[in-house]
Every structure is written in C-alpha cells, then in structure tokens.
Amino acid sequence: MPKTKTAFYCQNCGTQYAKWVGQCSACKEWNTVVEEVVQKPEKSDWKTIKSPKKRMAKPLRVQEISSDKEIRLNTFDLEFNRVLGGGLVPGALVLLGGEPGVGKSTLLLQIALKLPYKTLYVSGEESQKQIKMRADRIHPNSETCYILTETKTQNIFQQIEATEPDIVVIDSIQTLHSDYIESAAGSISQIRECTAELIKFAKETNTPVILIGHITKDGSIAGPKILEHMVDTVLQFEGDRNYVYRILRALKNRFGSTAELGIYEMQGGGLRQVNNPSEILISKNDEGLSGTAIASTVEGMRPLMIEIQALVSTAVYGTPQRSTTGYNAKRLNMLLAVLEKRAGFKLGAKDVFLNITGGISVDDPAIDLAVIAAILSSNEDIPIKKGLCFAAEVGLAGEIRPVQRIDQRIVEAEKLGFTSIYVSKNNKIGLKNPSIAIERVSKIEDVVSGLFG
C-alpha cells in the first residue's frame, strides 16, 4: 500500500506548507492552514481529449508578432458583452462569482439557451429536471444547449469529447472533483487541480469555459486566491435581494476594461437587459421632496443619472449617527466637515442618513456636489427645483473641482430632460449650443445661494 501523502494549505491564499503553522506567512491570516490529502498522479492530464499536435513555441521579435484583433464570440447579450469587452475570447476562462440566489445560474443558463453555438452546461448542484424547469421559463426552444449533471472531471471530459461543444459552462467549480486528488470536493487542492485541467483543455482546444464560483461571508470568491490569478476574467454578479436589479462588474479582465458595468432586471422569465439604467434609478415623483438630488455619474463608458436621498435630523441619543447605503461613509464625514468649516452649517449635533436609490454602490467623486445638495435640502427642508442635476467634486477647501468626461454627463442629463446642471467653473466643455443650462460654480457658497438663495 502506498503511503498517503498530505500537505498543508492556507484556506485564504492557497500557499502550501510542509507542516502546520499558526499564521500564514504569505497573507498573514491566522488559523487558516489545514491539512489535506494529496495524491500526485503520474499522468495528470485530461487524457480522454484528443488535442491537436502543437509545435514547440519559439521566441519572436515584437515586430514579427501578428497584431490582428482578437476574434470574439458574440453571446447575444449586450450587457454581458460590454462587461467582457466585446464578447467571449476563444480559449478564455471566465469566473463568475456572486451571492447565493443572486441569479448566477439563471444568467449563464439564459445565455447558453440563446446562443447559436453548441453549448455544454455542466451542473454539479442541480438535476437535469430542475434545470429543465428553469429553462422552460426562460427559453424553452433551444436546439444547441446540452445539459449534463456530473461532478467528476474525467467523466465531464469524456462527454466533451463526444459532444464537441463550442462553449462549456461549469456550475460550479466548488462541486467538481478529480480522481488525481484524494481530498473532498471544494478543498483547495481539488479546486486547483480541476481548474488547471479546465485551463489546459480551454487553451489547447480554443474553447471558452465559464465557471461559477461561490463567495465567502466577506464577499470574496471562495477557495484559494490563486483561483482568481489562474483564470483570464473574474466577474462579480451583485444585487440586493430586496431589489429586482442586478449589476455585473469585471474585477479582472485580460481582454478588456474592468470599468464596465452591466445592469439586469430580475423577472419571472429570467434576467432582462436594462439598456437605459438612468430611468430605473430615478423615481418618477412629481411632487418636490426635500433631501433629494440627482447626480450624473459614469460607470466605465456608460453615463448614469442616479438619485441621492439624504435625511438630516436632530440627534436623540447624544452621539449623532452617520449612516450610508451605497456610498463611502468616510467620504460622507469629510463632506460634512467641509460643510461645517467652509459653509457654516452646524451639522455636528445632527443625524445624517444617506442613500443611493436602486440598491447600487457608487464611488465616483463626481457625485460629491449632489450629496451636499441633498444634505442641505434636507437640513433646510427646502426641495431642490425639478430639472436640476449635479456633476462635480468637492475639495477640502470647499472649492468645486472639475471631473472627467463632463461632456458625456451633460449629454445624458440633456437626453433625460433635465433643464440645468451644476458643474465646476474650471471644467472645459466641448459641447456647442446645448439645450441644457450649464451652471458654473467655484465654491460651495455659490451652490447654496443658487439653490436656496
């Protein structure tokens, strides 16, 4: 009987140790090193696949390398294509993470059902009947989508050889296990081995593979951090269960930008692409309400109009509260200090609550002026005139600072029917004869006098 081989792995970053240690020397986390059974195979390969013979790679001068544009597969989902950078790259490995129940499986099944390419959807969590029930709601008449319920990678590769799909979807990577590793599914060694086999398959056959990954309590993708380094693209699917809107972001993308954003609406028949998110993020209130301001922000290449709500009230329990939803709490404290020091508003003894509607999170500094306008509107209990919006950053000296891509922000506000927009006096605007009134301000005092003067 061969001796069982074991190794110690950090559950947080995947670093391997010869013996147990209390603190991981790589990520400095405590009590994350655990022992796992490891059996190194002689032939660690997806041997059932007949890969084409490849010539040994040789170095080339930069001038000799072809600069042709990478061919991409259209997923026929505009939001998914936008976040990926134009579509799926052949041979790429894409990892999709998100909260349980947010709609990861629904999104990828919906894409697989509508693709004209032959797609193999491998599920290790649901039966074929369960997936069929969901498929009937989304797109029942698919001729190119094949469903396989299997967790053993060797069996999956046998079915891939028989089916020869153009795209492979794995739901999820934590459920797969390989015969070459003698540890439980979901362990670090299993995740690493299964991912390595899938990467080798994807690169040698030029077949894109999409993986679904679970996430931990703190929101990071479960498993070793090396998993995110191994794949080409890491996508995050997020959204509050209390809202119907879902947001797709790219955390890592070797073939495109990580600044793009995709927005979906959860419906009974699947996820609907939201082409104009500004209309869903702004409430349709005809009555003027205090504490509400509209900001023009940019996510990737897409300008958005978002609604910011603020509530300022007298602190009841002595210590004032500072609560934010979808906004950085430290930046809110900074803006409140600027208001008190530079504009003379005494907010130190008042509770301030701030909310960005629609359940999205925004870290664009261009919404600073809208945040201040909403706070002042609530404090004075005076509603901001309808048709006003804001796009400017606020500095520590109380100055209104310029922001990037101001022309796109103005055009988006103009398209949605806004009549006036507050921007920095120092912003260079290239638009000629816009129908929207552009209010140029340089200090907070100018904004206060313009809104409440």
C-alpha positions as CSV (number, residue, x, y, z in Angstrom):
1,M,0.0,0.0,0.0
2,P,1.5,3.4,-1.0
3,K,1.8,5.8,1.9
4,T,-0.9,8.5,1.9
5,K,0.6,11.9,1.1
6,T,-0.7,15.0,2.8
7,A,0.1,18.7,2.6
8,F,-0.9,21.8,4.5
9,Y,-2.7,24.6,2.6
10,C,-3.8,28.1,3.6
11,Q,-7.5,28.3,3.0
12,N,-7.3,32.0,2.3
13,C,-4.5,32.3,-0.3
14,G,-3.6,28.7,-1.1
15,T,0.0,28.7,0.0
16,Q,1.4,25.2,0.6
17,Y,3.4,24.3,3.7
18,A,5.3,21.1,4.7
19,K,3.9,21.3,8.3
20,W,1.2,23.1,10.2
21,V,1.8,26.7,11.1
22,G,-0.4,29.1,13.1
23,Q,0.0,32.1,10.8
24,C,0.3,32.1,7.0
25,S,3.5,33.8,6.1
26,A,2.0,34.9,2.7
27,C,-1.3,36.6,3.6
28,K,-0.7,37.0,7.4
29,E,-4.0,35.3,8.3
30,W,-4.2,33.2,11.5
31,N,-5.6,29.7,11.8
32,T,-6.2,29.3,8.1
33,V,-3.7,26.4,7.4
34,V,-5.3,23.0,7.2
35,E,-4.1,19.5,6.3
36,E,-5.4,17.9,3.0
37,V,-4.8,14.5,1.5
38,V,-2.9,14.9,-1.8
39,Q,-2.1,12.1,-4.3
40,K,0.2,13.3,-7.1
41,P,-0.7,11.4,-10.3
42,E,1.8,10.2,-12.8
43,K,-0.4,11.4,-15.7
44,S,-2.3,14.5,-14.5
45,D,-4.0,15.1,-17.8
46,W,-7.4,15.2,-19.4
47,K,-6.3,12.2,-21.4
48,T,-9.6,11.5,-23.0
49,I,-9.4,14.6,-25.2
50,K,-7.6,14.2,-28.4
51,S,-5.7,17.5,-28.6
52,P,-4.1,18.7,-31.8
53,K,-0.3,18.3,-32.0
54,K,1.4,21.6,-31.2
55,R,4.8,22.7,-32.3
56,M,7.2,23.9,-29.6
57,A,6.9,27.6,-29.1
58,K,9.9,29.7,-30.0
59,P,10.7,33.4,-29.2
60,L,9.7,36.0,-31.8
61,R,10.7,39.7,-32.1
62,V,7.9,42.1,-31.3
63,Q,7.7,43.2,-34.9
64,E,7.1,39.6,-36.0
65,I,4.1,39.0,-33.8
66,S,0.7,39.4,-35.5
67,S,-1.3,42.3,-34.2
68,D,-4.7,41.2,-35.6
69,K,-7.7,41.9,-33.5
70,E,-8.8,39.0,-31.3
71,I,-11.8,37.2,-32.6
72,R,-14.6,37.1,-30.1
73,L,-17.8,35.0,-29.8
74,N,-20.9,37.1,-29.6
75,T,-23.0,36.0,-26.6
76,F,-26.1,37.9,-27.9
77,D,-26.3,39.6,-24.5
78,L,-25.4,43.3,-24.8
79,E,-24.7,43.7,-21.1
80,F,-22.6,40.6,-20.8
81,N,-20.6,41.5,-24.0
82,R,-20.0,45.0,-22.7
83,V,-18.5,43.8,-19.4
84,L,-16.4,41.1,-21.1
85,G,-15.0,43.8,-23.5
86,G,-16.9,42.7,-26.7
87,G,-17.6,39.0,-26.3
88,L,-16.1,35.7,-25.3
89,V,-12.5,35.2,-26.4
90,P,-11.8,31.6,-27.7
91,G,-9.8,29.7,-25.1
92,A,-10.6,32.1,-22.3
93,L,-11.5,31.0,-18.7
94,V,-14.2,33.3,-17.1
95,L,-15.0,33.0,-13.4
96,L,-18.4,34.4,-12.3
97,G,-19.0,34.9,-8.6
98,G,-21.9,36.3,-6.5
99,E,-24.1,35.9,-3.5
100,P,-26.3,32.7,-3.2
101,G,-29.6,33.2,-5.1
102,V,-28.5,36.4,-6.9
103,G,-29.0,34.8,-10.3
104,K,-25.6,33.4,-11.5
105,S,-27.0,30.1,-12.7
106,T,-30.0,31.9,-14.3
107,L,-27.8,34.3,-16.2
108,L,-25.5,31.7,-17.6
109,L,-28.3,29.3,-18.4
110,Q,-30.2,32.1,-20.2
111,I,-27.1,32.9,-22.3
112,A,-26.5,29.2,-23.0
113,L,-30.1,28.7,-24.2
114,K,-30.0,31.7,-26.6
115,L,-26.6,31.0,-28.1
116,P,-26.4,29.7,-31.7
117,Y,-23.2,27.8,-30.8
118,K,-23.2,24.3,-29.3
119,T,-23.0,24.8,-25.6
120,L,-22.5,22.2,-22.8
121,Y,-24.0,23.3,-19.4
122,V,-22.4,21.1,-16.7
123,S,-24.2,21.3,-13.3
124,G,-23.0,19.7,-10.1
125,E,-25.6,21.3,-7.9
126,E,-29.0,20.7,-9.7
127,S,-30.6,17.7,-11.5
128,Q,-31.5,17.8,-15.2
129,K,-35.2,18.1,-14.4
130,Q,-34.5,21.2,-12.1
131,I,-32.6,22.9,-14.9
132,K,-35.3,21.9,-17.4
133,M,-38.0,23.6,-15.3
134,R,-35.9,26.8,-15.3
135,A,-35.2,26.6,-19.0
136,D,-38.9,26.3,-19.8
137,R,-39.4,29.7,-18.1
138,I,-36.5,31.4,-19.9
139,H,-36.2,30.0,-23.4
140,P,-37.8,26.5,-24.0
141,N,-37.0,26.0,-27.6
142,S,-33.2,25.7,-27.6
143,E,-31.6,23.4,-30.1
144,T,-27.9,23.9,-29.2
145,C,-27.8,23.7,-25.4
146,Y,-26.9,20.4,-23.8
147,I,-27.3,19.8,-20.0
148,L,-25.0,17.4,-18.1
149,T,-25.2,16.7,-14.4
150,E,-21.7,15.5,-13.3
151,T,-19.1,16.4,-10.8
152,K,-16.1,14.1,-11.8
153,T,-13.8,15.9,-14.3
154,Q,-12.8,12.8,-16.1
155,N,-16.4,12.0,-16.9
156,I,-17.0,15.6,-18.0
157,F,-14.1,15.4,-20.4
158,Q,-15.4,12.2,-21.9
159,Q,-18.8,13.9,-22.6
160,I,-16.9,16.9,-24.0
161,E,-15.1,14.6,-26.4
162,A,-18.4,13.1,-27.5
163,T,-20.3,16.4,-27.8
164,E,-17.5,18.7,-29.1
165,P,-19.1,21.9,-27.7
166,D,-18.1,25.4,-28.7
167,I,-18.6,26.8,-25.2
168,V,-18.6,25.0,-21.8
169,V,-20.3,26.3,-18.6
170,I,-19.4,24.8,-15.2
171,D,-21.8,25.3,-12.3
172,S,-19.9,25.3,-10.0
173,I,-16.2,24.9,-9.7
174,Q,-16.5,24.1,-6.0
175,T,-18.6,20.9,-6.8
176,L,-16.0,19.3,-9.1
177,H,-13.5,16.7,-8.1
178,S,-10.7,14.9,-9.8
179,D,-9.5,11.3,-9.3
180,Y,-6.0,12.6,-9.2
181,I,-6.5,14.3,-5.8
182,E,-7.7,12.3,-2.8
183,S,-9.5,15.1,-1.0
184,A,-13.1,16.3,-0.8
185,A,-14.7,18.4,-3.4
186,G,-14.3,22.1,-2.7
187,S,-11.0,21.8,-1.0
188,I,-8.1,23.9,-2.1
189,S,-6.2,21.0,-3.8
190,Q,-9.4,19.9,-5.7
191,I,-10.2,23.4,-6.8
192,R,-6.7,24.0,-8.0
193,E,-6.4,20.7,-9.8
194,C,-9.9,20.9,-11.5
195,T,-9.2,24.5,-12.6
196,A,-5.8,23.5,-14.0
197,E,-7.4,20.7,-16.1
198,L,-10.0,23.1,-17.4
199,I,-7.4,25.7,-18.3
200,K,-5.3,23.1,-20.2
201,F,-8.5,22.0,-22.0
202,A,-9.5,25.6,-22.9
203,K,-6.1,26.7,-24.2
204,E,-5.4,23.5,-26.2
205,T,-8.8,23.3,-27.9
206,N,-9.5,27.1,-28.1
207,T,-12.8,26.5,-26.3
208,P,-14.1,29.3,-23.9
209,V,-15.0,27.9,-20.4
210,I,-17.2,29.8,-17.9
211,L,-17.0,28.9,-14.3
212,I,-19.4,29.8,-11.5
213,G,-17.8,30.3,-8.1
214,H,-19.2,30.6,-4.6
215,I,-18.3,33.5,-2.4
216,T,-17.5,33.8,1.3
217,K,-19.1,35.9,4.0
218,D,-16.9,38.9,3.3
219,G,-17.8,38.8,-0.4
220,S,-14.6,37.3,-1.9
221,I,-14.7,34.3,-4.1
222,A,-14.4,31.1,-2.1
223,G,-11.3,28.9,-2.5
224,P,-7.7,29.9,-2.8
225,K,-6.8,33.4,-4.1
226,I,-4.7,31.6,-6.7
227,L,-8.0,30.6,-8.5
228,E,-8.6,34.3,-9.4
229,H,-5.0,34.5,-10.7
230,M,-5.3,31.4,-12.9
231,V,-8.4,32.5,-14.8
232,D,-8.5,35.2,-17.5
233,T,-11.6,37.1,-16.4
234,V,-13.3,37.5,-13.0
235,L,-16.8,38.8,-13.0
236,Q,-18.9,39.8,-9.9
237,F,-22.7,39.5,-10.1
238,E,-24.2,41.5,-7.3
239,G,-27.6,42.9,-6.1
240,D,-29.8,43.2,-3.1
241,R,-32.5,40.6,-2.8
242,N,-35.0,43.3,-1.9
243,Y,-34.4,44.9,-5.4
244,V,-35.1,43.4,-8.8
245,Y,-31.9,44.9,-10.3
246,R,-28.7,43.1,-10.7
247,I,-25.2,44.5,-11.5
248,L,-22.4,42.7,-13.4
249,R,-18.9,44.0,-12.8
250,A,-15.5,42.9,-14.0
251,L,-12.9,42.6,-11.2
252,K,-10.2,41.3,-13.6
253,N,-10.1,41.2,-17.4
254,R,-7.1,40.3,-19.5
255,F,-9.0,41.1,-22.7
256,G,-10.8,44.3,-21.8
257,S,-11.6,47.0,-19.3
258,T,-12.5,46.4,-15.7
259,A,-14.5,49.6,-15.5
260,E,-17.6,48.5,-17.5
261,L,-20.9,47.8,-15.9
262,G,-23.9,45.6,-16.9
263,I,-27.4,46.0,-15.4
264,Y,-30.2,43.4,-15.4
265,E,-33.7,43.3,-14.1
266,M,-34.9,40.0,-12.5
267,Q,-38.2,38.9,-13.9
268,G,-40.2,35.7,-13.9
269,G,-38.9,34.7,-17.3
270,G,-35.2,35.4,-16.5
271,L,-33.0,38.4,-16.4
272,R,-33.9,41.4,-18.7
273,Q,-31.2,43.6,-20.0
274,V,-31.5,47.2,-18.9
275,N,-30.3,49.4,-21.8
276,N,-31.2,52.7,-20.1
277,P,-30.5,52.3,-16.4
278,S,-30.9,56.1,-15.7
279,E,-34.7,55.7,-16.0
280,I,-34.9,52.9,-13.4
281,L,-32.6,54.6,-10.9
282,I,-34.6,57.8,-10.7
283,S,-38.0,57.8,-9.1
284,K,-40.9,59.4,-11.0
285,N,-42.1,61.7,-8.2
286,D,-43.9,64.7,-9.5
287,E,-44.1,66.3,-6.0
288,G,-41.0,68.2,-4.9
289,L,-39.5,66.4,-1.9
290,S,-36.7,67.8,0.3
291,G,-33.4,65.8,0.7
292,T,-33.3,64.5,-2.9
293,A,-30.8,65.4,-5.6
294,I,-29.8,63.9,-8.9
295,A,-26.2,63.2,-9.8
296,S,-24.6,62.4,-13.2
297,T,-22.0,59.6,-12.8
298,V,-20.0,57.4,-15.2
299,E,-19.5,53.7,-14.8
300,G,-17.0,52.5,-17.4
301,M,-18.1,54.0,-20.7
302,R,-21.7,54.4,-19.6
303,P,-23.1,57.6,-18.1
304,L,-25.8,57.2,-15.4
305,M,-28.2,59.5,-13.7
306,I,-28.7,58.4,-10.1
307,E,-30.9,59.7,-7.3
308,I,-29.3,60.5,-3.9
309,Q,-31.5,60.8,-0.8
310,A,-30.5,62.4,2.5
311,L,-32.2,62.8,5.8
312,V,-30.9,65.2,8.4
313,S,-32.5,65.2,11.9
314,T,-31.6,66.2,15.4
315,A,-29.6,63.6,17.3
316,V,-31.8,62.0,20.0
317,Y,-29.2,59.8,21.8
318,G,-26.4,62.4,22.1
319,T,-23.9,60.9,19.7
320,P,-25.0,61.7,16.1
321,Q,-25.3,58.9,13.7
322,R,-23.7,58.7,10.2
323,S,-25.3,56.0,8.1
324,T,-24.8,55.4,4.4
325,T,-26.2,53.0,1.8
326,G,-24.3,52.6,-1.4
327,Y,-21.8,55.4,-0.5
328,N,-18.5,55.6,1.3
329,A,-19.1,56.6,5.0
330,K,-15.7,58.2,5.4
331,R,-16.3,60.4,2.4
332,L,-19.6,61.5,3.8
333,N,-17.9,62.5,7.1
334,M,-15.4,64.5,5.1
335,L,-18.1,66.4,3.2
336,L,-20.0,67.1,6.4
337,A,-16.7,68.6,7.9
338,V,-16.3,70.8,4.8
339,L,-19.9,72.0,5.1
340,E,-19.4,72.9,8.7
341,K,-16.0,74.6,8.3
342,R,-16.4,76.3,4.9
343,A,-20.1,76.9,4.6
344,G,-21.1,77.5,8.3
345,F,-23.7,74.7,8.6
346,K,-23.8,73.3,12.1
347,L,-24.4,69.6,11.4
348,G,-22.2,68.2,14.2
349,A,-25.1,67.5,16.5
350,K,-27.4,66.1,13.9
351,D,-28.0,62.6,12.5
352,V,-27.3,62.3,8.8
353,F,-28.5,59.3,6.7
354,L,-27.6,59.0,3.1
355,N,-29.0,56.5,0.5
356,I,-28.3,55.9,-3.2
357,T,-31.6,54.6,-4.6
358,G,-31.8,51.4,-6.7
359,G,-29.6,49.4,-4.5
360,I,-26.3,50.3,-6.3
361,S,-23.0,51.4,-4.9
362,V,-21.1,54.4,-6.4
363,D,-17.6,55.6,-5.6
364,D,-17.4,58.3,-8.3
365,P,-16.2,61.6,-6.7
366,A,-18.4,63.5,-9.2
367,I,-21.4,62.9,-7.1
368,D,-20.0,64.9,-4.2
369,L,-21.9,68.0,-5.1
370,A,-25.2,66.1,-5.3
371,V,-24.6,64.6,-1.9
372,I,-24.0,68.1,-0.4
373,A,-27.1,69.4,-2.2
374,A,-29.3,66.6,-0.8
375,I,-28.0,67.1,2.7
376,L,-28.6,70.9,2.6
377,S,-32.0,70.4,1.1
378,S,-33.0,68.0,4.0
379,N,-31.4,70.3,6.6
380,E,-33.3,73.4,5.3
381,D,-36.4,71.3,4.4
382,I,-36.5,73.0,1.0
383,P,-36.9,70.8,-2.1
384,I,-34.4,71.3,-5.0
385,K,-36.1,72.6,-8.1
386,K,-37.2,69.9,-10.5
387,G,-34.9,69.5,-13.5
388,L,-31.6,70.2,-11.7
389,C,-28.7,67.8,-11.5
390,F,-25.1,67.9,-10.4
391,A,-21.7,66.7,-11.7
392,A,-18.7,68.0,-9.6
393,E,-16.2,67.0,-7.0
394,V,-15.9,68.9,-3.7
395,G,-12.4,69.6,-2.2
396,L,-11.4,70.1,1.4
397,A,-11.2,73.9,0.9
398,G,-14.8,74.0,-0.2
399,E,-13.9,74.5,-3.8
400,I,-15.9,72.8,-6.6
401,R,-13.4,70.7,-8.6
402,P,-13.7,69.6,-12.2
403,V,-14.4,66.0,-13.2
404,Q,-13.6,63.9,-16.2
405,R,-15.8,63.2,-19.2
406,I,-18.1,66.1,-18.4
407,D,-19.5,66.2,-22.0
408,Q,-20.9,62.7,-21.7
409,R,-22.5,63.6,-18.3
410,I,-24.1,66.7,-19.8
411,V,-25.4,64.8,-22.9
412,E,-27.0,62.1,-20.7
413,A,-28.7,64.7,-18.5
414,E,-29.9,66.6,-21.5
415,K,-31.3,63.4,-23.1
416,L,-33.3,62.6,-20.0
417,G,-35.0,66.0,-19.9
418,F,-33.0,67.9,-17.3
419,T,-33.0,71.7,-17.7
420,S,-30.0,72.7,-15.7
421,I,-26.7,71.1,-14.5
422,Y,-24.2,72.4,-11.9
423,V,-20.6,71.8,-12.9
424,S,-17.2,73.2,-11.9
425,K,-16.2,76.6,-13.2
426,N,-12.9,75.0,-14.3
427,N,-14.3,72.3,-16.4
428,K,-13.6,72.5,-20.1
429,I,-16.8,71.8,-22.0
430,G,-16.6,71.0,-25.7
431,L,-20.3,70.9,-26.4
432,K,-21.7,73.6,-28.7
433,N,-25.1,75.2,-28.0
434,P,-26.5,72.5,-25.6
435,S,-30.2,72.9,-24.8
436,I,-29.5,72.3,-21.1
437,A,-28.4,75.3,-18.9
438,I,-24.9,74.8,-17.5
439,E,-24.4,76.5,-14.2
440,R,-20.7,77.0,-13.5
441,V,-19.8,77.3,-9.8
442,S,-16.4,77.6,-8.0
443,K,-17.3,77.4,-4.3
444,I,-19.9,75.8,-2.1
445,E,-21.3,79.3,-1.3
446,D,-22.2,79.7,-4.9
447,V,-24.2,76.5,-4.9
448,V,-26.0,77.4,-1.6
449,S,-27.0,80.8,-2.9
450,G,-28.1,79.3,-6.3
451,L,-30.3,76.6,-4.7
452,F,-31.7,78.3,-1.6
453,G,-30.9,82.0,-2.1
